[in-house]
Amino acid sequence: MVTNEKKQAPDVAQTKWMLEGHRELVVGAREMAAMAQAELDEFIKVERGLEDDLIFEKFLHLQKVARGEVGKAEKSKQRKGHKRKADES
């Protein structure tokens, strides 16, 4: 039995060395994954903020339409253009 232990010892040492290296790799991968997740969370937060801004801008636009502010401005521009054409004639 002693002979078998001596023969296996280099294999055991090699396996332990590989396990330690693999554990270091796993720890590094976990750290990178955590950083990537943090970045992804920030990107999602920015996207949601932009979506909120878009909804708010649409709301403001609809308020202007309801008050007639948007339509009046466009009609005024068209009328001014027609008056200029009439004045030129």
GUZA-974555 format. One record per atom (N, C-alpha, C): residue in one letter; atom name; x, y, z. Coordinates in steps of 0.1 Angstrom, whole numbers, plus 5000, padded with zeros to 4 digits. Each point is the difference from the previous one (the first is absolute). Example, Ala and Ser with C-alpha at 12.3 -4.5 7.8 and 13.67 -1.06 7.14 Angstrom:
BEGIN
<node resn="A" name="N" px="5132" py="4943" pz="5078"/>
<node resn="A" name="CA" px="4991" py="5012" pz="5000"/>
<node resn="A" name="C" px="5009" py="5012" pz="5000"/>
<node resn="S" name="N" px="4996" py="5011" pz="4993"/>
<node resn="S" name="CA" px="5009" py="5011" pz="5000"/>
<node resn="S" name="C" px="4992" py="5011" pz="5008"/>
***
This chain:
BEGIN
<node resn="M" name="N" px="5008" py="4988" pz="5000"/>
<node resn="M" name="CA" px="4992" py="5012" pz="5000"/>
<node resn="M" name="C" px="5009" py="5013" pz="5000"/>
<node resn="V" name="N" px="5011" py="4999" pz="5007"/>
<node resn="V" name="CA" px="5008" py="5012" pz="5000"/>
<node resn="V" name="C" px="5005" py="5003" pz="4986"/>
<node resn="T" name="N" px="5003" py="4990" pz="4992"/>
<node resn="T" name="CA" px="5004" py="5002" pz="4986"/>
<node resn="T" name="C" px="4989" py="5008" pz="4992"/>
<node resn="N" name="N" px="4988" py="4996" pz="5002"/>
<node resn="N" name="CA" px="4989" py="5006" pz="4992"/>
<node resn="N" name="C" px="4998" py="5015" pz="5005"/>
<node resn="E" name="N" px="5002" py="5003" pz="5012"/>
<node resn="E" name="CA" px="4999" py="5014" pz="5005"/>
<node resn="E" name="C" px="5011" py="5008" pz="4994"/>
<node resn="K" name="N" px="5012" py="4995" pz="4999"/>
<node resn="K" name="CA" px="5011" py="5008" pz="4994"/>
<node resn="K" name="C" px="4997" py="5002" pz="4985"/>
<node resn="K" name="N" px="4995" py="4990" pz="4993"/>
<node resn="K" name="CA" px="4997" py="5002" pz="4986"/>
<node resn="K" name="C" px="4988" py="5010" pz="4998"/>
<node resn="Q" name="N" px="4991" py="5000" pz="5009"/>
<node resn="Q" name="CA" px="4988" py="5009" pz="4999"/>
<node resn="Q" name="C" px="5003" py="5014" pz="5004"/>
<node resn="A" name="N" px="5010" py="5002" pz="5008"/>
<node resn="A" name="CA" px="5003" py="5013" pz="5006"/>
<node resn="A" name="C" px="5003" py="5010" pz="4989"/>
<node resn="P" name="N" px="5007" py="4998" pz="4990"/>
<node resn="P" name="CA" px="5002" py="5010" pz="4989"/>
<node resn="P" name="C" px="4986" py="5004" pz="4994"/>
<node resn="D" name="N" px="4992" py="4989" pz="4998"/>
<node resn="D" name="CA" px="4987" py="5003" pz="4994"/>
<node resn="D" name="C" px="4991" py="5008" pz="5009"/>
<node resn="V" name="N" px="5001" py="4997" pz="5013"/>
<node resn="V" name="CA" px="4992" py="5008" pz="5010"/>
<node resn="V" name="C" px="5005" py="5015" pz="5000"/>
<node resn="A" name="N" px="5013" py="5001" pz="5000"/>
<node resn="A" name="CA" px="5006" py="5014" pz="5000"/>
<node resn="A" name="C" px="4995" py="5008" pz="4988"/>
<node resn="Q" name="N" px="5001" py="4993" pz="4988"/>
<node resn="Q" name="CA" px="4996" py="5006" pz="4988"/>
<node resn="Q" name="C" px="4985" py="5004" pz="5000"/>
<node resn="T" name="N" px="4991" py="4991" pz="5005"/>
<node resn="T" name="CA" px="4986" py="5003" pz="5001"/>
<node resn="T" name="C" px="4997" py="5011" pz="5010"/>
<node resn="K" name="N" px="5007" py="5001" pz="5011"/>
<node resn="K" name="CA" px="4999" py="5011" pz="5009"/>
<node resn="K" name="C" px="5004" py="5013" pz="4994"/>
<node resn="W" name="N" px="5011" py="5000" pz="4992"/>
<node resn="W" name="CA" px="5005" py="5012" pz="4993"/>
<node resn="W" name="C" px="4989" py="5004" pz="4990"/>
<node resn="M" name="N" px="4994" py="4991" pz="4992"/>
<node resn="M" name="CA" px="4990" py="5003" pz="4991"/>
<node resn="M" name="C" px="4988" py="5006" pz="5006"/>
<node resn="L" name="N" px="4996" py="4994" pz="5012"/>
<node resn="L" name="CA" px="4988" py="5005" pz="5007"/>
<node resn="L" name="C" px="5002" py="5014" pz="5005"/>
<node resn="E" name="N" px="5012" py="5003" pz="5005"/>
<node resn="E" name="CA" px="5003" py="5014" pz="5005"/>
<node resn="E" name="C" px="4999" py="5010" pz="4988"/>
<node resn="G" name="N" px="5006" py="4996" pz="4989"/>
<node resn="G" name="CA" px="4999" py="5008" pz="4988"/>
<node resn="G" name="C" px="4986" py="5003" pz="4995"/>
<node resn="H" name="N" px="4992" py="4989" pz="5001"/>
<node resn="H" name="CA" px="4986" py="5001" pz="4995"/>
<node resn="H" name="C" px="4992" py="5009" pz="5010"/>
<node resn="R" name="N" px="5003" py="4998" pz="5013"/>
<node resn="R" name="CA" px="4993" py="5009" pz="5010"/>
<node resn="R" name="C" px="5003" py="5015" pz="4997"/>
<node resn="E" name="N" px="5013" py="5003" pz="4997"/>
<node resn="E" name="CA" px="5003" py="5014" pz="4997"/>
<node resn="E" name="C" px="4993" py="5004" pz="4988"/>
<node resn="L" name="N" px="4999" py="4992" pz="4990"/>
<node resn="L" name="CA" px="4992" py="5003" pz="4988"/>
<node resn="L" name="C" px="4986" py="5003" pz="5003"/>
<node resn="V" name="N" px="4994" py="4992" pz="5008"/>
<node resn="V" name="CA" px="4986" py="5001" pz="5004"/>
<node resn="V" name="C" px="4998" py="5013" pz="5008"/>
<node resn="V" name="N" px="5009" py="5003" pz="5009"/>
<node resn="V" name="CA" px="4998" py="5013" pz="5007"/>
<node resn="V" name="C" px="5001" py="5012" pz="4991"/>
<node resn="G" name="N" px="5010" py="4999" pz="4991"/>
<node resn="G" name="CA" px="5001" py="5011" pz="4990"/>
<node resn="G" name="C" px="4988" py="5002" pz="4991"/>
<node resn="A" name="N" px="4994" py="4988" pz="4996"/>
<node resn="A" name="CA" px="4988" py="5000" pz="4992"/>
<node resn="A" name="C" px="4988" py="5006" pz="5007"/>
<node resn="R" name="N" px="4999" py="4997" pz="5013"/>
<node resn="R" name="CA" px="4990" py="5005" pz="5008"/>
<node resn="R" name="C" px="5001" py="5015" pz="5002"/>
<node resn="E" name="N" px="5012" py="5005" pz="5002"/>
<node resn="E" name="CA" px="5002" py="5014" pz="5001"/>
<node resn="E" name="C" px="4996" py="5008" pz="4987"/>
<node resn="M" name="N" px="5005" py="4994" pz="4989"/>
<node resn="M" name="CA" px="4996" py="5006" pz="4987"/>
<node resn="M" name="C" px="4985" py="5000" pz="4998"/>
<node resn="A" name="N" px="4994" py="4989" pz="5003"/>
<node resn="A" name="CA" px="4985" py="4999" pz="4999"/>
<node resn="A" name="C" px="4993" py="5010" pz="5008"/>
<node resn="A" name="N" px="5005" py="5002" pz="5012"/>
<node resn="A" name="CA" px="4994" py="5010" pz="5009"/>
<node resn="A" name="C" px="5001" py="5014" pz="4994"/>
<node resn="M" name="N" px="5012" py="5003" pz="4995"/>
<node resn="M" name="CA" px="5002" py="5013" pz="4993"/>
<node resn="M" name="C" px="4991" py="5002" pz="4988"/>
<node resn="A" name="N" px="4999" py="4989" pz="4992"/>
<node resn="A" name="CA" px="4992" py="5001" pz="4988"/>
<node resn="A" name="C" px="4985" py="5002" pz="5004"/>
<node resn="Q" name="N" px="4996" py="4993" pz="5011"/>
<node resn="Q" name="CA" px="4986" py="5001" pz="5005"/>
<node resn="Q" name="C" px="4997" py="5014" pz="5004"/>
<node resn="A" name="N" px="5010" py="5006" pz="5007"/>
<node resn="A" name="CA" px="4999" py="5014" pz="5005"/>
<node resn="A" name="C" px="4998" py="5010" pz="4988"/>
<node resn="E" name="N" px="5008" py="4998" pz="4989"/>
<node resn="E" name="CA" px="4999" py="5008" pz="4988"/>
<node resn="E" name="C" px="4987" py="4998" pz="4994"/>
<node resn="L" name="N" px="4995" py="4988" pz="4999"/>
<node resn="L" name="CA" px="4987" py="4997" pz="4994"/>
<node resn="L" name="C" px="4989" py="5007" pz="5007"/>
<node resn="D" name="N" px="5001" py="4999" pz="5014"/>
<node resn="D" name="CA" px="4990" py="5006" pz="5008"/>
<node resn="D" name="C" px="5000" py="5016" pz="4997"/>
<node resn="E" name="N" px="5011" py="5006" pz="4999"/>
<node resn="E" name="CA" px="5001" py="5014" pz="4997"/>
<node resn="E" name="C" px="4994" py="5003" pz="4986"/>
<node resn="F" name="N" px="5003" py="4992" pz="4990"/>
<node resn="F" name="CA" px="4994" py="5002" pz="4987"/>
<node resn="F" name="C" px="4985" py="4999" pz="5000"/>
<node resn="I" name="N" px="4995" py="4990" pz="5008"/>
<node resn="I" name="CA" px="4985" py="4999" pz="5001"/>
<node resn="I" name="C" px="4994" py="5012" pz="5007"/>
<node resn="K" name="N" px="5007" py="5005" pz="5010"/>
<node resn="K" name="CA" px="4995" py="5012" pz="5007"/>
<node resn="K" name="C" px="5000" py="5012" pz="4991"/>
<node resn="V" name="N" px="5010" py="5002" pz="4991"/>
<node resn="V" name="CA" px="5000" py="5011" pz="4991"/>
<node resn="V" name="C" px="4989" py="4998" pz="4990"/>
<node resn="E" name="N" px="4998" py="4988" pz="4995"/>
<node resn="E" name="CA" px="4990" py="4997" pz="4990"/>
<node resn="E" name="C" px="4986" py="5004" pz="5006"/>
<node resn="R" name="N" px="4997" py="4996" pz="5012"/>
<node resn="R" name="CA" px="4988" py="5003" pz="5006"/>
<node resn="R" name="C" px="4998" py="5015" pz="5002"/>
<node resn="G" name="N" px="5011" py="5007" pz="5003"/>
<node resn="G" name="CA" px="4999" py="5014" pz="5002"/>
<node resn="G" name="C" px="4996" py="5007" pz="4987"/>
<node resn="L" name="N" px="5006" py="4995" pz="4989"/>
<node resn="L" name="CA" px="4997" py="5005" pz="4987"/>
<node resn="L" name="C" px="4986" py="4997" pz="4996"/>
<node resn="E" name="N" px="4995" py="4988" pz="5003"/>
<node resn="E" name="CA" px="4986" py="4997" pz="4997"/>
<node resn="E" name="C" px="4991" py="5009" pz="5008"/>
<node resn="D" name="N" px="5003" py="5003" pz="5013"/>
<node resn="D" name="CA" px="4992" py="5009" pz="5008"/>
<node resn="D" name="C" px="5000" py="5014" pz="4994"/>
<node resn="D" name="N" px="5012" py="5005" pz="4995"/>
<node resn="D" name="CA" px="5000" py="5013" pz="4993"/>
<node resn="D" name="C" px="4992" py="5000" pz="4988"/>
<node resn="L" name="N" px="5000" py="4990" pz="4992"/>
<node resn="L" name="CA" px="4992" py="4999" pz="4988"/>
<node resn="L" name="C" px="4985" py="5001" pz="5003"/>
<node resn="I" name="N" px="4996" py="4992" pz="5010"/>
<node resn="I" name="CA" px="4985" py="5001" pz="5005"/>
<node resn="I" name="C" px="4997" py="5014" pz="5004"/>
<node resn="F" name="N" px="5008" py="5007" pz="5007"/>
<node resn="F" name="CA" px="4998" py="5013" pz="5005"/>
<node resn="F" name="C" px="4999" py="5010" pz="4989"/>
<node resn="E" name="N" px="5009" py="4999" pz="4990"/>
<node resn="E" name="CA" px="5000" py="5008" pz="4988"/>
<node resn="E" name="C" px="4987" py="4998" pz="4992"/>
<node resn="K" name="N" px="4996" py="4988" pz="4999"/>
<node resn="K" name="CA" px="4987" py="4997" pz="4993"/>
<node resn="K" name="C" px="4988" py="5007" pz="5007"/>
<node resn="F" name="N" px="5000" py="4999" pz="5013"/>
<node resn="F" name="CA" px="4990" py="5006" pz="5009"/>
<node resn="F" name="C" px="5000" py="5015" pz="4997"/>
<node resn="L" name="N" px="5011" py="5006" pz="5001"/>
<node resn="L" name="CA" px="5001" py="5015" pz="4998"/>
<node resn="L" name="C" px="4994" py="5003" pz="4986"/>
<node resn="H" name="N" px="5004" py="4992" pz="4990"/>
<node resn="H" name="CA" px="4995" py="5003" pz="4986"/>
<node resn="H" name="C" px="4985" py="4999" pz="4999"/>
<node resn="L" name="N" px="4995" py="4989" pz="5006"/>
<node resn="L" name="CA" px="4985" py="4998" pz="5000"/>
<node resn="L" name="C" px="4993" py="5012" pz="5007"/>
<node resn="Q" name="N" px="5006" py="5005" pz="5011"/>
<node resn="Q" name="CA" px="4994" py="5012" pz="5007"/>
<node resn="Q" name="C" px="5000" py="5012" pz="4990"/>
<node resn="K" name="N" px="5010" py="5002" pz="4993"/>
<node resn="K" name="CA" px="5001" py="5011" pz="4990"/>
<node resn="K" name="C" px="4989" py="4998" pz="4990"/>
<node resn="V" name="N" px="4999" py="4988" pz="4995"/>
<node resn="V" name="CA" px="4990" py="4997" pz="4990"/>
<node resn="V" name="C" px="4986" py="5002" pz="5005"/>
<node resn="A" name="N" px="4997" py="4996" pz="5012"/>
<node resn="A" name="CA" px="4987" py="5002" pz="5007"/>
<node resn="A" name="C" px="4997" py="5015" pz="5002"/>
<node resn="R" name="N" px="5010" py="5008" pz="5003"/>
<node resn="R" name="CA" px="4998" py="5014" pz="5001"/>
<node resn="R" name="C" px="4999" py="5007" pz="4987"/>
<node resn="G" name="N" px="5003" py="4993" pz="4989"/>
<node resn="G" name="CA" px="5000" py="5007" pz="4987"/>
<node resn="G" name="C" px="5013" py="5007" pz="4997"/>
<node resn="E" name="N" px="5010" py="4999" pz="5008"/>
<node resn="E" name="CA" px="5012" py="5007" pz="4998"/>
<node resn="E" name="C" px="5008" py="4995" pz="4988"/>
<node resn="V" name="N" px="5000" py="4987" pz="4998"/>
<node resn="V" name="CA" px="5007" py="4995" pz="4989"/>
<node resn="V" name="C" px="4994" py="5002" pz="4986"/>
<node resn="G" name="N" px="4987" py="4998" pz="4999"/>
<node resn="G" name="CA" px="4993" py="5003" pz="4988"/>
<node resn="G" name="C" px="5000" py="5014" pz="4996"/>
<node resn="K" name="N" px="4998" py="5010" pz="5010"/>
<node resn="K" name="CA" px="5000" py="5014" pz="4997"/>
<node resn="K" name="C" px="5013" py="5005" pz="4994"/>
<node resn="A" name="N" px="5011" py="4995" pz="5006"/>
<node resn="A" name="CA" px="5013" py="5004" pz="4995"/>
<node resn="A" name="C" px="5002" py="4996" pz="4985"/>
<node resn="E" name="N" px="4996" py="4988" pz="4997"/>
<node resn="E" name="CA" px="5001" py="4995" pz="4986"/>
<node resn="E" name="C" px="4991" py="5008" pz="4991"/>
<node resn="K" name="N" px="4988" py="5003" pz="5004"/>
<node resn="K" name="CA" px="4990" py="5007" pz="4992"/>
<node resn="K" name="C" px="5005" py="5015" pz="4998"/>
<node resn="S" name="N" px="5006" py="5005" pz="5010"/>
<node resn="S" name="CA" px="5005" py="5014" pz="4999"/>
<node resn="S" name="C" px="5011" py="5001" pz="4990"/>
<node resn="K" name="N" px="5008" py="4990" pz="5000"/>
<node resn="K" name="CA" px="5011" py="5000" pz="4990"/>
<node resn="K" name="C" px="4995" py="4999" pz="4986"/>
<node resn="Q" name="N" px="4990" py="4992" pz="4998"/>
<node resn="Q" name="CA" px="4994" py="4998" pz="4987"/>
<node resn="Q" name="C" px="4993" py="5013" pz="4996"/>
<node resn="R" name="N" px="4993" py="5006" pz="5009"/>
<node resn="R" name="CA" px="4993" py="5013" pz="4997"/>
<node resn="R" name="C" px="5009" py="5011" pz="4996"/>
<node resn="K" name="N" px="5011" py="5001" pz="5008"/>
<node resn="K" name="CA" px="5010" py="5010" pz="4997"/>
<node resn="K" name="C" px="5006" py="4998" pz="4986"/>
<node resn="G" name="N" px="5002" py="4988" pz="4996"/>
<node resn="G" name="CA" px="5005" py="4997" pz="4987"/>
<node resn="G" name="C" px="4990" py="5004" pz="4989"/>
<node resn="H" name="N" px="4988" py="4998" pz="5002"/>
<node resn="H" name="CA" px="4990" py="5004" pz="4990"/>
<node resn="H" name="C" px="4998" py="5015" pz="4999"/>
<node resn="K" name="N" px="5001" py="5007" pz="5011"/>
<node resn="K" name="CA" px="5000" py="5014" pz="5000"/>
<node resn="K" name="C" px="5011" py="5006" pz="4992"/>
<node resn="R" name="N" px="5012" py="4994" pz="5002"/>
<node resn="R" name="CA" px="5011" py="5006" pz="4992"/>
<node resn="R" name="C" px="4998" py="4998" pz="4985"/>
<node resn="K" name="N" px="4995" py="4989" pz="4997"/>
<node resn="K" name="CA" px="4997" py="4997" pz="4985"/>
<node resn="K" name="C" px="4990" py="5010" pz="4995"/>
<node resn="A" name="N" px="4990" py="5003" pz="5008"/>
<node resn="A" name="CA" px="4990" py="5010" pz="4996"/>
<node resn="A" name="C" px="5006" py="5014" pz="4999"/>
<node resn="D" name="N" px="5008" py="5003" pz="5010"/>
<node resn="D" name="CA" px="5006" py="5013" pz="5000"/>
<node resn="D" name="C" px="5010" py="5002" pz="4988"/>
<node resn="E" name="N" px="5006" py="4990" pz="4995"/>
<node resn="E" name="CA" px="5009" py="5001" pz="4989"/>
<node resn="E" name="C" px="4993" py="5002" pz="4987"/>
<node resn="S" name="N" px="4988" py="4996" pz="4999"/>
<node resn="S" name="CA" px="4993" py="5001" pz="4987"/>
<node resn="S" name="C" px="4996" py="5013" pz="4997"/>
***
